[in-house]
Amino acid sequence: MSEYLLTTQDLTKTYGRHNAIDHVSMHIPKGAVYGFIGRNGAGKTTLMKIIAGLSTQTSGSYELFGCSGAQLGAVREKVGCLIEAPGIYPDMTAFQNVKAKCLVRGVYNVGYVNELLQAVGLFDAGKKKAKDFSLGMRQRLGIAIALVGDPEFMVLDEPINGLDPQGIVEVRETIHRLAIERNITILISSHILDELAKIATHIGIIENGVLLKELSAQQLKDECAAKIEIVVDKAAAAMAVLQSIGITQLQQINANQINVTERIDESAAVNKALVEAGIAVSKLNVSGEALEDYYIRITGGAR
Ligand code: ATP
């Protein structure tokens, strides 16, 4: 069995002459919360619609639960989606909305509806009609509806878009709970890396239809972590000097460069120790990157 719940191979969707997604090869491990980040028009919805079976690719393929092509119909039931406008009836309560979806799927009972409302924190919404919900409540109701049938994989398109800070926290906590308590693998898109990074175990960055980067949350943390970059004449000798003054978090990058990721505020002492040991230090630079700066660097431009 593959460790991946979803892989895409050179997935491409062309509208006219424009590739909305362009040879995307994505890898979503089982159990991941995969944060799919890209600005408006980058191609997130296009890819999600294909995966959800709401659209078809122009070329390329994908494998979902180990199935591809004609076999995909058999695994669609295991996928729950919240893409674009969720199918919410405005004059119904949260309970009635979830009940309606349960009836369509033939899985209705009161206890089950309440369980799903509880899972998204809407158990207390009572008699309030959906049209009077905040945007955050509406998104959570959309998630509850997508949960009907107990999907193993959820595709959530921009569920935090347009929410106020409180709404963002509520939706984020809901998604986190679904992943941890229900063990659901989640593909979630956003244009805000900071927000996605708080819950994602993996990140994929898309720009102009091209998947520029895929990395784990730990790799993202490492890439953005504060470090002292040191350029010297002899990196191997400098490594020994740094270790002799008790530095353990260090990495030799090449014959001349070492990165130190601890005692960041002691760069002057580090420099002194190296110089006293006869090492020529040509550069010593403290750097670190905010997530959004990293995102801008990877996508190569202003937001
Ligand atoms: P947003 O957050 O704005 O939805 P997105 O990353 O989801 O952005 P997509 O909606 O996937 O982006 O759109 C990707 C590109 O494909 C855009 O340039 C868009 O204009 C184009 N596009 C999407 N759907 C169609 C369509 N049905 N016909 C023509 N072009 C389309």
Residues whose N, C-alpha, C, O or C-beta is under 5 A from the ligand:
A	BS01	ATP	Y15 A20 G38 R39 N40 G41 A42 G43 K44 T45 T46
